[in-house]
Amino acid sequence: MPTETSSFDPVEVAALQPENLQRNVDEALAAIAEAGDLDALKSARLTHAGDRSALALANREIAALPPAARAAAGQRVGASRGRVREALERRQAELELERDARVLVEESVDVTLPWDRRPIGARHPLTTIQELFADVFTAMGYEVAEGPELEAEWFNFDALNIGVDHPARSLMDTFFVQAADGSADSGIVLRTHTSPVQARTMLSRTPPIYVVCPGKVFRTDELDATHTPVFHQLEGLVIDEGITMAHLKGTLDHMAQAMFGPDTVTRLRPSYFPFTEPSAEPDLLCFVCRGDSVGNPDRPCRTCGSEGWIEWGGCGMVNPRVLRACGIDPERYSGFAFGMGIERTMMFRNAAEDMRDMVEGDVRFTAAFGMES
């Protein structure tokens, strides 16, 4: 942040020189006029009127001026920014009119067509991604396991080392099912993750165990662009002799490359989950900027927030307490588990920006994404 000085000529500040302000305005007006659609105009807005634009940076320099010089400099900068803002508003209105006129033509309905014609449908993209996950793992020798969506608290929490007083239990945002007598303590919940399927699998099978568990889960989240109270997860569980974190990392690498392409890079970041120890969060190297936006203000990345990595899910080695609770000897067997949000995977894989589009039932969304085999 510039600091105030007692005396200097604002004309000497390069960003506040009239000729530089005029040049910045001319460049902005040219870019706005050349914008052929709303996406191009949005890019021009970020470049020439955003927080890191030349005019915005010039505005910040006013704070460093002595009080007597601020008014004149502020008028020059304000007038320049006002011209750019007015040009943006005019061009925005023009492009929106063009878009609306184009939509009226492109999406017009021919009412003379036979009334009994039926549009070709498409499978929902969340279904196809779940099946793609299943194909990846069945090819590696895994089985697909399923379990009830209405689950006992013991399977959803206690068997997974989430006791009654465990702080993680309060973070699950759980839907509790009311008992028949009207009391709240029925012992039944809508499952908050697909991990209960893992517990049921360990109780019903003898190691070695190699399963994946896709399914629907429920949490009391508000529906917005990145959250929904009903969503889908894919969890994997391996229990065998001699299983290590190296096996987990190799499995996650293979899954990421199968879902996002052979050049996908992953990393494991230490984390905490009550049912795994040690625990980690797998991250994906940003497939937009490939990490080049980190520390580079000239190339910001909205996809990863200029952090270079994108969080994907959670994983770790199965906690020995979970193994004991499910009747497996932790002295003989070890294992790993992982879980990813299927909606989140779809947002990364198909550039779907709003999770609400996945649940509103618009056939145009399903047709665009749901034909993938």
N, C-alpha and C positions, 0 to 999 in steps of 0.2 A: 504494500500500500504506500503511495507517495506521501511524503511528510511535508508539512507546510514550511515555506521559506519566507523570510522577512521581505526580501526584495529581489525580484528578477522580472524581466519582461516576458509575458506569456508568449509573445511571438517567437521567443527563442526556444520554446518547447516544440520540438519537431511535430509532435502529434497535433498541436493546436495551431500550427501555421495555416493561414487561410488557404494557401495553395494546396497544402496536403489534405485539408478537409474537403476542398472542392474536388480533388482527384479521387478521394474515397467515395464521395457522393456520385461522381460520374461513373466510377466502376460499378457501384451498387445499382444505379439506374440502368446501366447497360445489361448487367446480369439479370435484373428483373424483367426487362423488356425481352430478353432472349429466352426466358423460361417458357417452354412450350407446353408444360402441363403442371399440375399441382405438386407433383413430386420434385420437379426441377425448381419450382418456386420455393418450396420448403428448404431445399438445399441453399438457394440464394439467400433466403431469410437468415439461416444459421450462419452463413459466411459473412454477410454484410450488415446484419442487424442483431446478431446473437451476442451472448455475453463476452465472447472472445473476438468480436469483430473490431476492426480498426476504429470505428466511431465510438464503440463502447469503451475501448481502452483510452481513447482521447478524453472521453467524459470523466474517466477516473483521474486523469492528470489535473483536473480543475481543483481537486482538493489540495494539491500541493502549492497552489498560487496564493499570494498574499490577498487578503480580503478585498482590497481595492481593485484587483484585476479579475476577480472571479466573475463578476457580472457580465462583462464584455465577452470573456471567453465562453461563459455558459450560454450566452445568446447565440454565438457563432455555432457552437456544437449542437445546441438544441435545434436551431434552424436546420442544420445539416441532417440531423437524425429525423426531424419532422418531414423533410422532403422524401427521405427514404421510406419512412413509415407510410406516407400517403401513397407513394408509388406502389408499395406492397399491397395496400388495401385495394387500390384500383385494379392491379393485375390479378389479385385473388378473386375479385368479383367477376372480372372478364373470364378467367379460366373456369370458374364455377358455372357460369352461364354456358360456356362451350361444353363442359362436361355434361350438364343437365340436358342440353340439346342432343348430344351424342347418345346419351342413355335412352332418350325417348325414341331415337331411331333404332339403336341396336337391340333394345329390349322390347320393342313393339310386338304386339301379339296379332297374328293374322286370324281374325275371327271367322274367316271363311273356310278354315281348315276343318276336316272331319272332326266332329265332337268326341268321337270315341278313341282318338289317338292317345296313347299312354306314353309318357316320357320314360326313357331308360333309367332305371334306378342305379344305385351304387351302394356298396357296403360301407358302413361307417369306418372312417380311418382308424379309430381307436381299436376296432375289431381286427383290422388287417395288421396293425402294429403288434397287437398281442399275439397273433398267429405267427408273425415273422419272428418275434422273440422265441416262441415255442419251437419253431423250425430250427433256429440257430442252436438251441440247447439240446433238442432231441437228436440233432446230428452229432452232438458230442457225447451221446449216451445218457442224457438226463431223462427223467420222466416228468410229466406235468401232473401236479397235485392240485386238488381243489378242496374247499371247505365251506362251511356255512357262513353267510353274511351276518346272521343273528347269532352272536357268539357268547359263550360263558365268560364271565370276568376272569376266571382262573386261566383260561387259555389265552385271553387277550392281554392279561397283565402278569398275573402271579407266576405262571410257568416261564415267563420271559424275564424274570428277575426284576419285575416292576411291582413291588409290594404295595400294600395299602398306603403306607406313609412315604412311598418313594416320590421325590419331587417330579420325576418325569411323568408320573401318572396324571398330575394336574395340568400338564402341558399338552395332553392328547386331544383336548376339546371334544370329549366323548358324548355321544348320544346314549343316554341310559334308558332302558326300556322299563316302563311302569309295570309293576306286578298286577296280577288279576284282582287283588284286594284293594288296589289303588295306591299302595305304598310304593316308594321310589326304589326300595332295596329288593329288586327282583333277581340280582345276580346276572342279568343278561344285558348286553350292550350291542349296538351296531359296531362291528369290528372297525377299529381305527387304523389297522394295517393288515396285511396278509400274513404277518408272522404267526398268528395262531395256527395256520395251516402247517407251518414248520413244526410246531409243537405236536400237533396231532400226528404228523408223519413220523416223528421220532418215537412217539408212544406206540405206534402201530407197526413199525418196521424194525428190522435188525440191520445195523450197519453192515456193509457200506450203503450210504444213502446219497443219491444225486437227484435232486428234484428242483423244479422251478414252479412258482405259485403265482400265476397272474390272477387278478380279480379286482372287484369293486370294493372300495372302502369309504368310510363316512367320518366326517369331522364337522364340528359346528362352525365352519368358516362362512364368511359372507361371499356371495358370488360376485367376483370382479374379474379384471383382465388376467390375473395370475392365480386366483384361488376359486375353489368351488367346493360346496359341502359334500358332494359325491364325486369321487374321482377313482382312478385305477392305478394299481401298483403291480410291479413284477418283482418278486423276491426269489432268491435262489438259496439253496441250502446244500452243503456237502459235508458229510460225516464219514470219515474213513481213518485208517491208520496212517500217520505220518503227514497229515495235511498241514501246510504252512501258508504264511502270507504270500509267498512266491506263487503258489497255485492260485490264490485269489487274484493277484495282480495279473497273471497271465490270462485268467478267465475274463476279467473285466476288459483287458486290452482286446481280446478276440471279440467280445460282445460289442464294444464301441466301434471297432473297425467294421463289423458286420452291419451296424446300424447307420454309421455316418461316413464310411469310406475308408480305404486302406491307409490313408495318410493321417488318420486320427491319432492324436497323442493324448495320453492320460497321465495323471499323477494321483498319488494318495496323500491326503492332508490329515494329520492327526485330529481326532474328534472324540466324542463320547456318546455311547449308547449303552443302556443298562444290560442289553442282551448280548453284547459282544465285548471282548477284551483281548487284545487292544482293538480300538475302533478307528475308523478313518472315513473321510468323505472323498469319493473319487471326483476329480475335476477333469474337464475336457479343455484342451488348448483351444482357444477361441477360433472357430473356423471362418470368421470374417476377417479379423485383423492378424491372426496367427501370432499374437503377442506383441506386434509392432507398436500398438498404441500405448504400451506401458511407459510412463514418463515422457510421452511425446504429445504435448498439447496441440501440435499442428495436425495430428491425426487421431482425433478422439474416436472411440468405438462405443456405440450405444448398446451393442449386443452383450459385451462383457463389462461395460462400465469402465473401459480402459484399464482393467485389471489383468487382461491377458488370458484368464481362465474362467470357465463356467462351471458352477456347481451342478452335479448330476444326481447324486443320491447319497446313500450311506452304506457302510460295509464294515467287516471286521471278523475276527476269529470268535467263534461261538463261546460265550462265557461258560466256564466249567459248571457254574451253578445251574445254568439252563440244561446242560447235559444231564446232571444229576436229577433235576426235577422231572426229566423225561425218561429216566431209567437207563441212561447210557453212561458207561464207565469213562470218566475223563482221563484216567491214567492210561487207558488203552487207546481211546479214540480222541481225535481232534477234528475240527471242522471250521468252515467259514460260511458266512451268510452275507447277502447283499440285497439292497432294495432300491428301485428306481421308480419315479413317477412316470407313467405311460403318457399322460398329457404333456408333461414337461419334455419327454423325449420327442413327442410329435412336434412341439413348438420348435425345438432345435432342428429336427430332421426336415420339416416341411415349411419352416418360416411362418408358422401360424402365430399371430401376435396377440390374439385375444382368446382366452379360454372360454368365454361365453359363447363364441361361435361354435364350439364343439358340442354344446348342449341345447342350442336353440332350435335345432331341427331344420335349418334352412337347407333345402335340397341342393342349392348351388354350392354350398360349402362341401357337402358330402360328395357331390359329383366331381369337384375339383381335386379332392384328396383321396376319396374312397375307392378309386379304381385301381390303386396300386396292388400288384399281385405279390 
